[in-house]
Amino acid sequence: MVYNNRIWITQNIDGRVYNGINSFMLFLLQEERSFQTPVYMTFPQAKKQGLHINKGASAFLSYFGIL
């Protein structure tokens, strides 16, 4: 999907597309902070990729539910 000439299909670093409230909330976060890429990851995913998290960086809460 395209909005403001940008793709906003939110997904994790492995390519899994977020759905439901998480997709919507991450889209709002992307717009609020002017992120250019709609790709997100968890702290464990970042560590697995060998990435360093900057001191003072903040996380964004997402919801995981099992029905």
C-alpha positions as CSV (number, residue, x, y, z in Angstrom):
1,M,0.0,0.0,0.0
2,V,1.3,3.5,-0.8
3,Y,0.6,6.6,1.3
4,N,2.3,10.0,0.8
5,N,4.4,8.4,-2.0
6,R,5.8,5.8,0.4
7,I,5.2,2.1,0.9
8,W,3.8,1.5,4.4
9,I,3.3,-2.3,4.6
10,T,4.9,-2.8,8.0
11,Q,6.9,-6.0,8.4
12,N,9.6,-7.4,10.6
13,I,13.3,-7.9,9.5
14,D,12.4,-11.5,8.4
15,G,9.8,-10.2,6.0
16,R,6.7,-11.3,8.0
17,V,4.0,-8.7,7.5
18,Y,2.4,-7.2,10.6
19,N,-1.4,-7.3,10.7
20,G,-4.3,-6.0,12.8
21,I,-3.6,-3.3,15.5
22,N,0.2,-3.7,15.2
23,S,0.2,-2.8,11.5
24,F,-1.9,0.3,12.2
25,M,0.1,1.4,15.3
26,L,3.4,0.9,13.5
27,F,2.1,2.9,10.5
28,L,1.2,5.8,13.0
29,L,4.7,5.5,14.5
30,Q,6.2,5.6,11.0
31,E,4.3,8.8,10.1
32,E,5.0,10.5,13.5
33,R,8.7,9.9,13.4
34,S,9.1,10.2,9.6
35,F,10.6,6.8,9.2
36,Q,11.5,6.0,5.6
37,T,11.4,2.2,5.8
38,P,8.5,0.2,7.3
39,V,10.7,-2.6,8.7
40,Y,10.9,-3.3,12.4
41,M,12.6,-5.8,14.7
42,T,12.7,-7.0,18.2
43,F,15.7,-6.7,20.4
44,P,16.5,-10.4,20.0
45,Q,16.3,-10.0,16.2
46,A,18.7,-7.1,16.4
47,K,21.2,-9.1,18.5
48,K,20.9,-12.1,16.1
49,Q,21.7,-9.7,13.2
50,G,24.8,-8.5,15.1
51,L,23.4,-5.0,15.5
52,H,24.1,-2.6,18.3
53,I,21.2,-0.7,19.9
54,N,22.2,2.9,20.7
55,K,22.1,4.0,24.3
56,G,18.9,5.8,25.0
57,A,17.0,4.3,22.1
58,S,13.4,3.6,22.8
59,A,11.2,0.7,22.0
60,F,7.6,0.6,20.7
61,L,5.1,-1.7,22.2
62,S,3.3,-4.2,20.0
63,Y,0.7,-6.7,20.9
64,F,0.9,-10.5,20.7
65,G,-2.2,-12.5,21.4
66,I,-3.1,-16.1,21.0
67,L,-6.8,-16.8,20.2
